[in-house]
């Protein structure tokens, strides 16, 4: 028994005690192979997963290092089964390699013929293979490069991809650092990606992932396809690139529902890529018709499943994934690993916050007691309408009004799910609203006004959940939300986590009806936010009215 | 007669030799035979000999086989010449075991031994009747040599198409008596020829030395640390599985045992694979901590509650000791070829399980901190205990034992740990308690509604916490999660919201996060409401006077009570507050649910049956020195009395001629008189079949129609039924 900061649990979670003097050192040591799962105030939870261990292998760590680290920092004895499992899992990575062969094209090479024998017998693998060249080598059809990596990962024998990349069409891109500087971690992330070839960079919301993308493009100096979640995000990328790089207006094209431009740098939305015409994906050609040197996937954790299918076919192009979290609610983490690539860089947001690049945030849940009538309406509502009933009560509106009044000098966003409620709020607060049917021009105009501080408060619907950039919002008030989904929470919080000029603490209010399912959803939200390490408080609506916030 | 001579040999043994024989072959004295001739018969019986043969190692067996290949009587020299010089160290051991014995003319084997070893020991054929000349063998034609080659190392028999019309090679051999015909189609190679062809030896590969176990030395610290982790884990597993079954007792299969689905559920609950879950189930079963109850439910016993109160060291030792001696093999559960074999079921006993387990541990014990390579380990086991009857199972038993020893923490990183070593040597102090992580008495509560115990919790704290939080992760630390459900469970178990908060404040090293406080308040508020009606509490009592008393009691003045029925009071306060006030005022209120069910402390399901761990099959315990000495005494006494008996019978028969006959009255008179005078007398006594015999007895007392007397024949105090006494006569 030592006095280390780490406790290794039998379910492969690692508990790290934050107040321990060695905790920072230990965190650095385990970060390459363990996924941070929760980071509340005292003890952070990491998890050992196969993908995490393979990520570590891809980054050049071996099982011995991992085991040494665990033994070194562990407070109690480490369960034997876990050590065995780590060695076993890590040894699986790299036994199979994909390489380019001058004669046979793409080949699968093994250091362990037994493994090769095992995988070539698998039903899913056999059709992808060509002739056997020698006991250690077998040809693979080049078009199956992605498919085979996917299938091998599912078999538990991830292949390392050394087959290299095409350079793509050359295009001069460089960063223009006037009035701003690339942050050290952004530079490290871009370099980590470039050396790894392809892969994913994990940075928290608000840490400037766009800049990492731009830096990666400057490395590649080639034509680039950028896939983003929606049109607004596409415009934002365009703005950023114009501002941060040598790219000119006519070098950047938008490929969306509205426009179909193909330029040296083309920004396409997931939506248009996955649009079907007569049962076939109509815009699939975009991947092939142009000789892209780099493909950037924004918000990898939201990447729709069909995109993976296209991605499988373009394995010879460099791919960069950008995301705030590797956790996907659909469980497709394995696809990200095999098709886009291993994790190349990540940095916990606490560290970035400590460096002052992200604003600290405080989460406050405001509990509203419903009036008798409202409670009755809620109690007698049909189950499917219940949430709507408790989420849109009159009492809530008053509290929102009061909160807005309290933060009259701040940049406030009011976020909600139900349009009626938002319309009402916009009317009462006398502020503009942005919702699904607001024309893009109008949205941009309002966002610009808000950015310049000419508008202090904005009511926004779900559209705000995706990649918009509102640098100066310091307060967010959430009035209703879809069932406390983790992703949504992360996005909403991301909205207000941009660094504030004066280093003020950002505030994230959620207004919740007491004793209703609203409160149950709030519980999920609380768990998620606390797990992310945000401070979380609950106050009563009365406190708001009495100014005790 | 050979049997006679074997018995004579036994008769000739001194006490020390008999004691060592009993120690080596404990089945001979279970039960203690009445006299040496019975001992002789038993020692010469095939089952007992087979046991003794099973106890030999490979080399000892080879020597014994060689003996069996020779004709009796034989000399040590002969044995050595067909084996190896080191055989001379083995022969005394074979004699100690009475697998061979010295008669006047040389070394002989008990005659049933050949049955046990088979007709063709070491693949050797029958003894030739003729005396063929070995020199002639060199002249054998090529085809004959080929035949000989095939038969030399056994099996010694070969079939020919027709004995009257054999091939030229065989014909020559038959003619020269190098082959003997067995029947119409079979010929055999005579024993002497084979031994000659084998170069004068019996075995192809004599193995006088044990194979060497290879493996790697592991750092002592690492081994012990890994072992202590395993020990902690296994104890936790046992506790977990029993608590799990306490809450949801699985139903036993009709054939007995734990169903596959329940095993899976247990495995999932523990987060282990099914092999391990089967092992844990069996382990707690062996320890008597769980039982299949009369209603076929599998339930923890009261022994479990006792077990929980013991120190970790004792808890571990209890289970590990039971595991060591059991004949049950949990590794058999859920194998592809035996799907119906269930944990806790009736089909897990295997005869050699305990022996193999002990041997495995013994060999591990030879090399502490040494992780053996499995194949070399198996080779040594095979040499030490050649399993002739079920070799496949043996290697599996060894593998399972090694696996289980790791789970138990006898080994760590597959090498024997200091705890394992102490356990194997049956040392009192295993030092487990001192090396286990110190129990902690505090938790760290975090705002994501988890609490972390950064070490094993003190049992009281753990129990309290168990009732109000769900365990999310186990290991060195425990992660608890608070949720509405878990808090409600705590309230269901009779805690109040305030009590929970107070407990957490007291136990947590970190301040209680505000959201958790809200959660507890919210839940307990709702919980209370559910318990007593819509908004307020009620107090009800079968006895209206008590209700009146409460109403007029000054001590509960601050309770805003309202009587809504003679037996019911309503109160604006919450039930828990009411209870607190009532308790403070000296009443003994009990909380109840809407249906009137009392809410008391958490309900623990325990079996009604007493613990009855499974019995051990097929093993005879190694007797202690006392047992051995007692057995010897009894045997010697038996021997003496059987002499005495026959002589006394003779005397009685001679002196008395016929059986004494007296009337019932006379009998009683004489008996009473002789009891007083403490004199020996002779009686006629009818046995169950009605045949009367003479008995010489010292009468002691008469009670309830029976005479209690010492029988000179058996030397024991016996009860004689008076109506069966045909008559009495003084000697």
Contacts between the chains, C-beta under 8 A, distances in Angstrom:
chain1	res1	chain2	res2	distance
A	1	B	225	7.7
A	1	B	435	7.6
A	1	B	437	5.7
A	7	B	454	6.6
A	7	B	475	6.6
A	7	B	476	4.5
A	7	B	477	4.3
A	8	B	475	6.4
A	8	B	476	6.6
A	9	B	473	4.7
A	9	B	474	6.3
A	9	B	475	3.2
A	9	B	476	6.9
A	9	B	477	6.6
A	9	B	479	7.3
A	10	B	233	6.2
A	10	B	271	6.4
A	10	B	473	7.9
A	10	B	474	5.5
A	10	B	475	4.3
A	11	B	271	5.4
A	11	B	473	5.0
A	11	B	474	6.7
A	11	B	475	7.0
A	13	B	473	5.1
A	13	B	475	7.8
A	13	B	479	7.5
A	15	B	452	6.3
A	15	B	454	7.7
A	15	B	473	7.9
A	15	B	477	5.5
A	15	B	479	7.1
A	17	B	454	6.9
A	38	B	448	6.1
A	38	B	450	7.9
A	40	B	446	4.0
A	40	B	447	5.7
A	40	B	448	4.5
A	40	B	450	7.2
A	41	B	446	5.7
A	41	B	447	6.2
A	41	B	510	7.6
A	42	B	444	4.8
A	42	B	446	5.4
A	42	B	452	7.4
A	42	B	510	5.7
A	43	B	444	6.1
A	43	B	446	6.5
A	43	B	452	5.0
A	43	B	454	7.8
A	45	B	473	7.9
A	45	B	479	7.5
A	71	B	222	7.9
A	74	B	476	7.7
A	75	B	437	7.9
A	75	B	454	7.5
A	75	B	455	7.9
A	75	B	476	6.4
A	76	B	229	6.7
A	76	B	232	7.8
A	76	B	437	5.4
A	76	B	455	7.4
A	76	B	475	7.6
A	76	B	476	3.3
A	76	B	477	7.8
A	77	B	225	4.1
A	77	B	226	5.9
A	77	B	228	5.5
A	77	B	229	3.3
A	77	B	232	7.8
A	77	B	476	7.4
A	78	B	225	8.0
A	78	B	226	7.7
A	78	B	229	6.6
A	79	B	229	5.4
A	79	B	230	7.5
A	79	B	233	6.1
A	79	B	475	6.7
A	80	B	226	5.0
A	80	B	229	6.9
A	80	B	230	6.5
A	80	B	406	6.7
A	80	B	412	6.9
A	80	B	413	6.1
A	365	B	515	7.5
A	367	B	518	7.8
A	515	B	522	7.7
A	515	B	526	7.5
A	519	B	522	7.8
A	520	B	484	8.0
A	523	B	484	7.5
A	523	B	519	7.7
A	526	B	447	7.8
A	526	B	448	7.5
A	526	B	449	7.4
A	526	B	515	5.5
A	527	B	448	5.2
A	527	B	449	6.2
A	530	B	446	6.9
A	530	B	447	4.2
A	530	B	448	3.5
A	530	B	449	7.3
A	530	B	513	7.8
A	530	B	515	7.4
A	531	B	448	4.7
A	535	B	447	7.1
A	536	B	447	5.2
A	536	B	513	7.6
A	536	B	514	8.0
A	536	B	515	5.6
A	537	B	514	5.7
A	537	B	515	7.4
A	538	B	514	5.9
A	538	B	515	5.4
A	538	B	518	4.7
